Amino acid sequence: MEYLIHIAILISIYAILGLSLNLVVGFTGLLSVTQAAFYGIGAYATAILLVSTGMNFFLAMFIGMIITGIIALVMGFVLSKFKDDYYALGSFGFNVIIYSIFLNWQSLTNGPLGIPGIPRPTLFGFTFSENAWFLVLSAGCAVAIYFICQFITKSSFGRVLKAIREDDKAIAVFGYRTLWYKLAIFVISAVMAAVAGSLFASYITFIDPSSFTLTESIFILAIVILGGLASNKGAIWGAVFLILLPEILRFVGFPDEIAAQMRQVVYGLILILLMLYRPQGLVGEYRL
């Protein structure tokens, strides 16, 4: 049962990450490969505040969201100078920079040794020390993020984002300041990723830079693409699929000496087949 609860918590955290990135990639058409950086900023901000000051988790998470939002605003403005492939390369570079800061700013982040002893959340004297209760918290956050994303994408703001995705120059002719819309959704997405980072740090009770590499950003992007671009439900299904698939493959009876390699081969093959036969994702509405 503890194993299933652990998987469910990870699905909740990655569902938040998928939902947040889908706002930028799926609905606005901006190919960002930087979500792990914002995920990490939220995690490190929360961890540092919890360990060094003993601050309440929810206040630390809120401060982490603000810090992440400010950094995202600056970075979004810089990335707005780029288009298409150069935008993706710029976001790639930003992720590398943030990872390097996590790794080398040892006085703040403790470098490659990471930050241990991160406490679990406490609310009105109740501590989410049991994984079952932490699942309630993480799943509750995921549900809240889902409904926020639904509200955004169904609103007039969301319709403008979709218009920007289709042709940002055409929508600008009608007087819409596309830059501000792009900046706004980029910041909102980053703040949501910071929530996932806070939950991850407190759940694992330890973080180090290896959890927030470029590979992690690509994994989050894969969740969005496989689940389905421009679909909030797709982001959740993508998280379920990509978290569960490796776990299911653990129980396939491969010979011990090649089990790890065969799991990777089968995992990759399934992803390729999905892209061939479901290029729009599991429940997607838009092709990248």
N, C-alpha and C positions, 0 to 999 in steps of 0.2 A: 504493500500500500504506500509506504514512504517513497518508493521508486516512482510510482504513478503520480504522486503529489509533486515530486521534484520535476518530472516532465511537464506537468500542467503549469507549474510556476514559470518554467522556461518558455513555454508556449505563450503565456500571458505577456511576458517581458518582450519577446520577439514580435508578438502581435502589435504591441504598442510601437515598436520600431518600424514595422512594416506599414502600419497605418500612417505614421508620421512621414515617412519617405514617399509614400504614395501621393500625398498632397502635392509634393514638389515634382516628382517624376511622372506620375500617372495623370494628374489633373492639370498640371501647368506645363508639362513637357520639358522640364529642365533636368538634364541628365546629371544628377549630383551623385558623387561617390565619396561623400564626406560624413555620412550619418554616424559612423563609429566614433568620429571625433567629438561630436556633440553628445553622444552616448557616454563617452569617456569623461568629458568635462563635467557633466552632471554627476557621474559616479565619483570622480575625484573631489569635486566641491563638497558633496555630501559627506564623503568619507573623512576628509580633512576636518570639517566642522564637527562631526560627531566624535572623532578621536581626540582632537586637540582642545575642544571647548566643552564637550559634553552636551552640546545643544540638542534640543528635541529634533527627532528625525524629520518631522513634517516641516518645521521651520527651516532646517538645513536643506531639505529638498526644494523649498520655495526659493531660497537664496541661490541654490544651484541653478534653478530655472532662470532666474534673473541674469546671473552671470553668463549662462549659455546664450540667452537671448541677445545680450549686448554684443558678445563675440560674433554671433550669427549675423547681426545687423551690419557690423563692420565688414565681415567676410562676404555677405551677400552683396554689399555695395561694390566691393572689389570685383566679385565674379560677374556683376552686371556689365562690366566692360568687355566681357568675352561672349562669344556666340558658339552654339552647337558643340563641336568636338573640343574647342578650346575651353569651353565652360567645364566640360568633364575633366579635362586635364588640370584646370585651375583648382577644382574641388579635390582632385587626386593629390595635388601638391599641398593643399591645406591639411588634409588628413595626415600626410607625412610629417608636416611641421608640428602638429599637435602631438602626434605619437613621439616625436623627438623630444618635445618639452616634457612629456610624462617620463620619458626614459632618462633624461639628463638633468632635470631640475631637482637634484636629490634633496636639497634642503626643504623643498615643499612636498614633493611626491615620493620621496625615498627611493627614487630611481627604479632599477630592475628588481629590487627587493620588495617593492610594493608596500601596501598599507594593511597590516593585519589588525585583528581585534575590533572590527567595525561592529557596533552593537545593532541589534534588531530594533525596529520601530516600537515606540511606546506611545499610547494614547489614553489619556485620563487614568494613568496608573496601570493600564493593561499592556503587557508586552507581547508582541507577536513572535514569541520564541518558538512555538510549535509550527512546523511547516504547514500544517493544515490551516492554521489561522493566517499564516503568511500568504497562502494561496487565495484566501478570501480577499486579502488586501490587494494583491497583485491583479487578480481577476477583476476586482471592483474598479481598479484604475484602468484596466484594459477596456472594460465596458464603458466607462466614462469617456475615455479617449475616442472610442468608436462612435458614440453619440455626438460628441463634439465634431468629429470629422463628417458625420452625416449632416449635421446642421450647416457646416461650412460649405460642403459640396452641393447641397440642395438650395442654398441661398443665392441671391443675386451676385454675391461675391464669388461664389463657386462657378457660376455661369460665365463670369468674366475670365476666371482662370482657364476654363475650357476654351474660351475664345482665343486667349493668348496662346494656348497650346496649338490651336489650329493655324492661326496667323496673327502674330502680335502686331505686325505693321498695320493690318487692316483694322484691328480693334482700336489702335492708337488714333486712326483717322477720325473716329467718333468721339475723341476727346478724353479717352481713358488714359490715365498715367500708368502705363504698363510697368514701369520700373517700381513704383510704389506697391503695386499688387504682388510683383515677384518678391520684393523685399519682405512684405508682410507675411506671405505664405512660407518663405524660407525661415523666418524667425519663429513662426508658429510651429513649424515642423521641428526645428532644433529644440524648442522648449519641451515639446512632447518627448523627444528622444532623451532629454535630460531626466524626465520622470522615470523612464526605463532604466537609465543609468543609476539613479538613486536606489531603485528597487533592487537592481542587481548587486550593487555594493553591499547593501544591508542584508540581502539574502545569503550571499556567499560568505560574508564577513571578512573578505580579503579581496583586494584588487591589485593588479600590476599592469604594466603597459601592454602585455601580450594579449589582453582581452579587447584591445581597441585599435587593432592594426588595420591596414588597408584591406586585408583579407576579410575582416569582419564587415567592413562597409560593402564589399562585393557580395557577401552572404546575405546581408539585409536587402541589397538590390535584387538578388535572386528571389528572395521571398516575394517582393513586389511583382516582379515579372512573371514568375511561375503562378502566383495566386491570381494575377490578372490586373493589368494597369487600369486605373480609373475605376476601381471597384474596392470599396471599403471591406466588403465581405471577402473579396479575393485576397486582401492582405492578411486577413485572419486565417483563411484556408492555406495560404502559402506558408505561414508560420507553422501551422499544424503539420503540414506535409513535410517540410524540410527538417523539423525537429524530430518527428516520429520516424521518418524513413531510416535514418542511420541506426536508431534504436531497434527497429524491426529487423534490420539486417544482421544485428548481433545474434539473433536466434536462428539464423539460417545455418545449416550444418556444414560449413566449409571446413576443410582440414585445418588443424591448428597452425601449421607452418605457413599457410598462405591466407589465413582467414582475414587479416587486416587488409591485405592487398585486394582480395576478391570483393570485400565490402565496398572499397573505394571504386573498383571497376563497375560493379553493379549500380552503385549510387550514381556515378557519372552517366552510365548508359540510360538509366531511367530518366534523368534530367534531359538528355539529348532527345530521347523519344518523345518526351512531353513537348519540347520546343518544336519538334518536327510536326507533330499531329495536333498540338494545341498552342499555336504560336501566340494566341491572344491570352494565354494563361488558363487557369482552371475555370474562372468565372469572369474573365476580363471583358472590357468594352472597347479597348483601344490597343493598337499595336505600336510599339516603340519605333 
